[in-house]
Amino acid sequence: MEVRINTEKDLTTVFLSGRLDTPSSQEVAAKLESLQDKASGTIVLDCSELKYISSSGLRIFLSLRKAAAAQGGKVIVKDINDDIRNVFMMTGFLNLFEIR
């Protein structure tokens, strides 16, 4: 699992590549933890190269969304594949996130 973070002013883009499963979720959560403290802007989760997401990965997305909402920011999920879109639909995440 690879995570790259690019921040420009009030826009942070997180590029996720690989499988966000239970074993990789701790590492990803640690990398994204710093974003929760400064989530007052817009955070874009670019999932164009994300192949799979588990419930652990969904929890990471949800806690980032909660931190952003508490600070007046927002989280946008971008370019999810059909499998991840189905997971989002089944779990109700399509209603929680702005999907592009």
C-alpha positions as CSV (number, residue, x, y, z in Angstrom):
1,M,0.0,0.0,0.0
2,E,1.4,3.4,-1.0
3,V,0.2,6.8,0.3
4,R,1.4,10.1,-1.1
5,I,0.2,13.4,0.4
6,N,0.3,16.7,-1.5
7,T,-0.7,19.9,0.3
8,E,-1.2,23.3,-1.4
9,K,-2.8,26.0,0.7
10,D,-6.3,24.7,1.8
11,L,-6.3,21.7,-0.5
12,T,-4.7,18.4,0.5
13,T,-4.7,15.5,-1.9
14,V,-4.0,12.0,-0.7
15,F,-3.1,9.5,-3.4
16,L,-3.8,5.9,-2.4
17,S,-2.4,3.0,-4.3
18,G,-2.8,-0.7,-3.7
19,R,-5.0,-2.5,-1.2
20,L,-6.2,-0.8,1.9
21,D,-6.8,-3.9,3.9
22,T,-6.4,-4.7,7.6
23,P,-2.6,-5.3,7.6
24,S,-2.0,-2.0,5.7
25,S,-4.6,0.1,7.6
26,Q,-2.4,0.8,10.6
27,E,0.4,2.2,8.5
28,V,-2.1,4.3,6.4
29,A,-3.8,5.5,9.6
30,A,-0.5,6.7,11.0
31,K,0.3,8.6,7.8
32,L,-3.1,10.3,7.7
33,E,-3.2,11.1,11.4
34,S,-1.5,14.4,10.9
35,L,-4.2,15.5,8.5
36,Q,-6.9,15.2,11.2
37,D,-5.3,18.0,13.2
38,K,-5.5,20.4,10.2
39,A,-8.6,19.3,8.4
40,S,-10.2,22.7,8.1
41,G,-9.7,22.8,4.3
42,T,-10.5,20.3,1.6
43,I,-9.0,16.8,1.6
44,V,-9.3,14.9,-1.6
45,L,-8.8,11.1,-1.4
46,D,-7.6,10.1,-4.8
47,C,-8.6,6.4,-5.2
48,S,-7.8,6.0,-8.9
49,E,-5.1,3.4,-8.0
50,L,-6.8,1.9,-5.0
51,K,-7.7,-1.7,-5.7
52,Y,-9.5,-2.8,-2.5
53,I,-10.8,-1.3,0.8
54,S,-11.7,-3.3,3.9
55,S,-13.7,-2.2,6.9
56,S,-10.5,-1.0,8.5
57,G,-9.9,1.3,5.5
58,L,-13.5,2.5,5.7
59,R,-12.9,3.5,9.4
60,I,-9.9,5.6,8.3
61,F,-12.0,7.4,5.8
62,L,-14.8,7.9,8.3
63,S,-12.5,9.3,11.1
64,L,-10.9,11.7,8.6
65,R,-14.4,12.9,7.6
66,K,-15.4,13.4,11.2
67,A,-12.3,15.4,11.9
68,A,-12.8,17.6,8.8
69,A,-16.5,18.2,9.7
70,A,-15.6,19.2,13.2
71,Q,-13.2,21.8,11.8
72,G,-15.4,23.1,9.0
73,G,-13.5,21.1,6.3
74,K,-14.7,18.5,3.9
75,V,-13.4,15.2,2.4
76,I,-13.9,14.4,-1.2
77,V,-13.4,10.8,-2.5
78,K,-12.3,10.8,-6.1
79,D,-12.1,8.1,-8.8
80,I,-13.2,4.9,-7.0
81,N,-13.5,1.7,-9.0
82,D,-16.7,-0.2,-9.3
83,D,-15.8,-2.7,-6.6
84,I,-15.1,0.1,-4.1
85,R,-18.3,1.9,-5.2
86,N,-20.3,-1.2,-4.4
87,V,-18.7,-1.3,-0.9
88,F,-19.5,2.4,-0.4
89,M,-23.1,1.7,-1.6
90,M,-23.6,-1.3,0.7
91,T,-22.2,0.5,3.8
92,G,-24.0,3.9,3.2
93,F,-20.7,5.7,2.5
94,L,-22.0,7.0,-0.8
95,N,-24.3,9.3,1.3
96,L,-21.5,10.4,3.7
97,F,-18.9,11.5,1.1
98,E,-18.9,13.7,-1.9
99,I,-17.8,11.3,-4.7
100,R,-16.3,12.5,-7.9
